[in-house]
Amino acid sequence: MAKKTTRDIINNGKKKSGSNHDPRSSGKHDVELGKRIRLRRVELEISQSELADQLGVSFQQVQKYEKGVNRVGASRLQQVATALDVPVTFFFEGDGKSREVESLLFVDSAFSLRLLRAYASVKSQAVQRQFVSLIESIAANE
């Protein structure tokens, strides 16, 4: 017979209905927080290693924060906010900037960021319009 844990004894061998998720593990909010950390880091052109050095952690830990694999504690979040030069509220919805942040979360790849930077560097509005038309017609043919 297998040794029973304290949790087994308390639950009388039955799982709670509807949830087998450990409340201490990361969840969807941690993933969203990680996306916002990555968004700001990429916006500032800071590498994961550079951010990790500022936080006193490994770059792998920064990767885990950005992917939402590991939760970011309150004091660590304050360090991240300081390192990325934003208020802590930047990482949460309802701060008045959430629409702007949400609209930028699609910039989840280096290619998207390169595309936006290239577009922003074009000075002529006529060329910008042609650029958008070109991309839209390519997307329509996909």
Secondary structure as a PSIPRED ss2 file (coil, helix, strand):
# PSIPRED VFORMAT (PSIPRED V4.0)

   1 M C   1.000  0.000  0.000
   2 A C   1.000  0.000  0.000
   3 K C   1.000  0.000  0.000
   4 K C   1.000  0.000  0.000
   5 T C   1.000  0.000  0.000
   6 T H   0.000  1.000  0.000
   7 R H   0.000  1.000  0.000
   8 D H   0.000  1.000  0.000
   9 I H   0.000  1.000  0.000
  10 I H   0.000  1.000  0.000
  11 N H   0.000  1.000  0.000
  12 N C   1.000  0.000  0.000
  13 G C   1.000  0.000  0.000
  14 K C   1.000  0.000  0.000
  15 K C   1.000  0.000  0.000
  16 K C   1.000  0.000  0.000
  17 S C   1.000  0.000  0.000
  18 G C   1.000  0.000  0.000
  19 S C   1.000  0.000  0.000
  20 N C   1.000  0.000  0.000
  21 H C   1.000  0.000  0.000
  22 D C   1.000  0.000  0.000
  23 P C   1.000  0.000  0.000
  24 R C   1.000  0.000  0.000
  25 S C   1.000  0.000  0.000
  26 S C   1.000  0.000  0.000
  27 G C   1.000  0.000  0.000
  28 K H   0.000  1.000  0.000
  29 H H   0.000  1.000  0.000
  30 D H   0.000  1.000  0.000
  31 V H   0.000  1.000  0.000
  32 E H   0.000  1.000  0.000
  33 L H   0.000  1.000  0.000
  34 G H   0.000  1.000  0.000
  35 K H   0.000  1.000  0.000
  36 R H   0.000  1.000  0.000
  37 I H   0.000  1.000  0.000
  38 R H   0.000  1.000  0.000
  39 L H   0.000  1.000  0.000
  40 R H   0.000  1.000  0.000
  41 R H   0.000  1.000  0.000
  42 V H   0.000  1.000  0.000
  43 E H   0.000  1.000  0.000
  44 L C   1.000  0.000  0.000
  45 E C   1.000  0.000  0.000
  46 I C   1.000  0.000  0.000
  47 S C   1.000  0.000  0.000
  48 Q H   0.000  1.000  0.000
  49 S H   0.000  1.000  0.000
  50 E H   0.000  1.000  0.000
  51 L H   0.000  1.000  0.000
  52 A H   0.000  1.000  0.000
  53 D H   0.000  1.000  0.000
  54 Q H   0.000  1.000  0.000
  55 L H   0.000  1.000  0.000
  56 G C   1.000  0.000  0.000
  57 V C   1.000  0.000  0.000
  58 S C   1.000  0.000  0.000
  59 F H   0.000  1.000  0.000
  60 Q H   0.000  1.000  0.000
  61 Q H   0.000  1.000  0.000
  62 V H   0.000  1.000  0.000
  63 Q H   0.000  1.000  0.000
  64 K H   0.000  1.000  0.000
  65 Y H   0.000  1.000  0.000
  66 E H   0.000  1.000  0.000
  67 K H   0.000  1.000  0.000
  68 G C   1.000  0.000  0.000
  69 V C   1.000  0.000  0.000
  70 N C   1.000  0.000  0.000
  71 R C   1.000  0.000  0.000
  72 V C   1.000  0.000  0.000
  73 G C   1.000  0.000  0.000
  74 A H   0.000  1.000  0.000
  75 S H   0.000  1.000  0.000
  76 R H   0.000  1.000  0.000
  77 L H   0.000  1.000  0.000
  78 Q H   0.000  1.000  0.000
  79 Q H   0.000  1.000  0.000
  80 V H   0.000  1.000  0.000
  81 A H   0.000  1.000  0.000
  82 T H   0.000  1.000  0.000
  83 A H   0.000  1.000  0.000
  84 L C   1.000  0.000  0.000
  85 D C   1.000  0.000  0.000
  86 V C   1.000  0.000  0.000
  87 P C   1.000  0.000  0.000
  88 V H   0.000  1.000  0.000
  89 T H   0.000  1.000  0.000
  90 F H   0.000  1.000  0.000
  91 F H   0.000  1.000  0.000
  92 F C   1.000  0.000  0.000
  93 E C   1.000  0.000  0.000
  94 G C   1.000  0.000  0.000
  95 D C   1.000  0.000  0.000
  96 G C   1.000  0.000  0.000
  97 K C   1.000  0.000  0.000
  98 S H   0.000  1.000  0.000
  99 R H   0.000  1.000  0.000
 100 E H   0.000  1.000  0.000
 101 V H   0.000  1.000  0.000
 102 E H   0.000  1.000  0.000
 103 S H   0.000  1.000  0.000
 104 L H   0.000  1.000  0.000
 105 L C   1.000  0.000  0.000
 106 F C   1.000  0.000  0.000
 107 V C   1.000  0.000  0.000
 108 D C   1.000  0.000  0.000
 109 S C   1.000  0.000  0.000
 110 A H   0.000  1.000  0.000
 111 F H   0.000  1.000  0.000
 112 S H   0.000  1.000  0.000
 113 L H   0.000  1.000  0.000
 114 R H   0.000  1.000  0.000
 115 L H   0.000  1.000  0.000
 116 L H   0.000  1.000  0.000
 117 R H   0.000  1.000  0.000
 118 A H   0.000  1.000  0.000
 119 Y H   0.000  1.000  0.000
 120 A H   0.000  1.000  0.000
 121 S H   0.000  1.000  0.000
 122 V C   1.000  0.000  0.000
 123 K C   1.000  0.000  0.000
 124 S C   1.000  0.000  0.000
 125 Q H   0.000  1.000  0.000
 126 A H   0.000  1.000  0.000
 127 V H   0.000  1.000  0.000
 128 Q H   0.000  1.000  0.000
 129 R H   0.000  1.000  0.000
 130 Q H   0.000  1.000  0.000
 131 F H   0.000  1.000  0.000
 132 V H   0.000  1.000  0.000
 133 S H   0.000  1.000  0.000
 134 L H   0.000  1.000  0.000
 135 I H   0.000  1.000  0.000
 136 E H   0.000  1.000  0.000
 137 S H   0.000  1.000  0.000
 138 I H   0.000  1.000  0.000
 139 A H   0.000  1.000  0.000
 140 A H   0.000  1.000  0.000
 141 N C   1.000  0.000  0.000
 142 E C   1.000  0.000  0.000
